[in-house]
């Protein structure tokens, strides 16, 4: 499949934002997506994932048949599930090591470090059964469930797209009571990332990827109108974010905006966040398509694209670096240089993220000789 480099760049950007957003006292987290939009990198990651699913499904089904596409995505769901388990083990062990080294951190719950040591089998079993989803990895649990439905939902969507959209909207409307039915370790109802809410964003992405050749010519006829509407939605979202940041002095503005939007809930994916990410997608895909293609060809764009192409490997690295960065920030010496130390940590982590992803993407060159040297081949 021919890759769209700008999409890889955006996926890498989403992963870098996720890493920085989970470092509570990091410096660069003030520049991530969530500071300028009513949605954050999680929505971007899920939408792009859905888009790639739609693209891949169409190409695999056309070349090898529907059965091959179904088998491919069942395997993908299994891979994501195994990545969730492996990531949970690494997360807990790394957290335990950092606590052992007296490097305090808050990016993940401290209990995981204790459970992996005291009850390793129980810890792994509860994660494998998805009874528990360690924070920072909970979006993978959502992804497992969504990908597992693809062999059924995508053929349904391809045959009856309007009916599929209607079903998705109805499921989204009843997302909270449906999520409450899922047995879970959390004190709240169901999974943190409500799969019945987030499915609408994921399958919107799938539809974009699968039907883009049919959808875009129709939408481009109304390009100017859609661009103005999308820009208005994004500016409205920015106003909401600014009011949140101002706090008490802007409370009347926040209350007025709340009367328009209702509650804004990330975990069940409210309508405002859903609309905002779709508006941003149009702006990026149409009026800003050339600038984003240019950015994808720059050195930072290429570096982000390598991170994005790393897939599940990059996601696990993102989680590990979040924990490490948080620990480094919290143990940085206080004083006039503290800000610059934390900024240096952020820059170093982003660079390390790219370097690790770049090495991994070139594994076909170094992994076979290493395996041969170790007697594994």
SULMOPE-V851828 format. One record per backbone hydrogen bond with DSSP energy under -0.5 kcal/mol. NH is the residue of the N-H (numbers start at 1). CO is the residue of the C=O. E is the energy in kcal/mol with one decimal. If there is no record, write none. Layout:
nh-><NH/NH>
co-><CO/CO>
e-><E/E>
//
This chain:
nh-><5/7/8/9/10/11/12/13/14/15/16/17/18/19/20/21/22/22/23/24/26/30/31/32/35/36/37/43/44/45/46/47/48/49/50/51/52/53/54/55/56/57/58/59/60/61/62/63/64/65/65/69/70/71/72/73/74/75/76/77/78/79/80/81/82/83/84/85/86/87/88/89/90/91/92/93/94/95/96/97/98/99/100/101/102/103/104/112/113/114/115/116/117/118/119/123/124/125/126/127/128/129/130/131/132/137/140/141/142/143/144/145/146/147/148/149/149/150/150/152/153/154/155/156/157/158/159/160/164/165/166/167/168/169/170/171/172/173/174/175/178/179/180/181/182/183/185/190/194/194/195/197/198/199/200/202/203/204/205/206/207/208/209/210/211/212/214/215/216/218/218/219/220/221/221/222/223/226/227/228/229/230/231/232/233/234/235/236/237/238/239/240/241/242/243/244/245/246/247/249/250/251/254/255/256/257/258/259/260/260/261/262/265/266/269/270/274/275/276/277/278/279/280/281/282/283/284/285/286/288/289/292/293/294/295/296/297/297/298/298/301/302/303/304/305/306/307/308/309/310/310/311/313/314/315/316/317/318/319/320/321/322/323/324/325/326/327/328/329/330/331/332/332/338/341/342/343/344/345/346/347/348/349/350/351/352/353/354/355/356/357/358/359/360/361/362/362/363/365/366/367/370/371/372/373/374/375/376/377>
co-><3/4/4/5/6/7/8/9/10/11/12/13/14/15/16/17/18/19/20/22/23/27/28/29/32/33/33/40/40/41/42/43/44/45/46/47/48/49/50/51/52/53/54/55/56/57/58/59/60/60/61/65/66/67/68/69/70/71/72/73/74/75/76/77/78/79/80/81/82/83/84/85/86/87/88/89/90/91/92/93/94/95/96/97/99/98/102/109/110/110/111/112/113/114/115/119/120/121/122/123/124/125/127/126/126/134/137/137/138/139/140/141/142/143/144/145/146/146/147/149/149/150/150/152/153/154/155/156/160/161/162/163/164/165/166/167/168/169/170/172/174/175/176/178/179/181/131/182/192/267/193/194/194/195/197/198/199/200/201/202/203/204/205/206/207/208/211/211/212/214/215/215/216/217/218/219/220/222/223/224/225/226/227/228/229/230/231/232/233/234/235/236/237/238/239/240/241/242/243/246/247/248/250/251/252/253/254/255/256/257/257/258/263/264/266/265/270/271/272/273/274/275/276/277/278/279/280/281/282/283/286/288/289/290/291/292/293/294/294/295/295/298/299/300/301/302/303/304/305/306/307/308/310/310/311/312/313/314/315/316/317/318/319/320/321/322/323/324/325/326/327/328/329/335/337/338/339/340/341/342/343/344/345/346/347/348/349/350/351/352/353/354/355/356/357/358/359/360/362/362/363/366/367/368/369/370/372/371/371>
e-><-0.8/-0.8/-1.7/-2.6/-2.3/-2.4/-2.5/-2.7/-2.4/-2.0/-2.4/-2.6/-2.4/-2.3/-2.5/-3.1/-1.1/-0.5/-1.7/-0.6/-2.4/-1.5/-2.2/-1.0/-2.0/-2.1/-1.1/-0.6/-1.4/-2.8/-2.5/-2.7/-2.3/-2.1/-2.3/-2.4/-2.4/-2.0/-2.4/-2.2/-2.8/-2.8/-1.9/-1.9/-2.9/-2.9/-2.0/-1.8/-3.5/-0.8/-1.2/-1.5/-2.6/-2.5/-2.3/-2.0/-1.8/-2.3/-1.8/-2.2/-1.9/-2.3/-2.5/-2.2/-2.5/-2.3/-2.2/-2.0/-3.0/-3.0/-2.1/-2.2/-2.6/-2.9/-2.2/-2.6/-2.8/-2.4/-2.4/-2.3/-2.4/-2.2/-2.2/-1.8/-1.6/-3.3/-0.8/-1.2/-0.5/-1.0/-2.9/-2.3/-0.6/-2.7/-2.9/-2.7/-2.4/-2.6/-2.4/-1.7/-2.8/-2.3/-1.3/-1.7/-1.9/-2.0/-1.3/-1.1/-1.6/-2.1/-2.6/-1.8/-2.3/-2.8/-2.2/-0.9/-0.7/-0.6/-1.0/-1.6/-3.0/-2.2/-0.5/-1.5/-2.5/-2.8/-1.7/-2.9/-2.6/-2.2/-2.1/-2.5/-2.4/-2.2/-2.3/-2.6/-2.2/-2.3/-1.7/-1.6/-1.9/-2.7/-1.7/-1.2/-1.8/-0.6/-2.9/-0.6/-1.1/-2.7/-0.5/-1.0/-2.7/-1.4/-1.2/-2.2/-2.9/-1.4/-2.0/-2.1/-2.4/-2.1/-2.3/-2.7/-2.9/-0.7/-1.4/-3.0/-2.1/-0.7/-0.5/-2.4/-2.8/-0.6/-0.8/-1.8/-1.4/-2.6/-2.3/-2.2/-2.5/-2.6/-2.6/-2.2/-2.4/-2.3/-2.4/-2.3/-2.3/-2.4/-2.1/-1.8/-2.3/-2.7/-2.3/-2.1/-2.2/-2.2/-1.8/-0.6/-1.3/-2.1/-2.5/-2.7/-2.1/-2.7/-2.2/-1.4/-0.8/-0.6/-2.6/-2.9/-0.7/-0.6/-0.8/-1.7/-2.0/-2.8/-2.4/-2.1/-1.6/-2.3/-2.5/-1.9/-1.9/-2.1/-2.4/-2.5/-2.3/-2.3/-1.3/-2.3/-2.1/-2.5/-2.6/-2.1/-0.8/-0.9/-0.5/-1.1/-0.5/-2.8/-2.3/-2.5/-2.3/-2.0/-1.7/-2.6/-2.4/-0.7/-0.9/-1.2/-1.2/-0.6/-1.9/-2.3/-2.3/-2.6/-1.9/-2.3/-2.8/-1.8/-1.9/-2.3/-3.0/-2.3/-2.2/-2.7/-2.6/-2.2/-1.3/-0.6/-0.8/-1.7/-2.5/-2.5/-2.3/-2.4/-2.2/-2.2/-2.5/-2.5/-2.5/-2.3/-2.3/-2.8/-2.6/-2.1/-2.6/-2.8/-2.3/-3.0/-2.3/-2.3/-2.5/-0.9/-0.6/-1.6/-1.8/-0.9/-3.3/-1.6/-2.8/-2.5/-2.3/-1.8/-0.9/-3.4/-0.6>
//
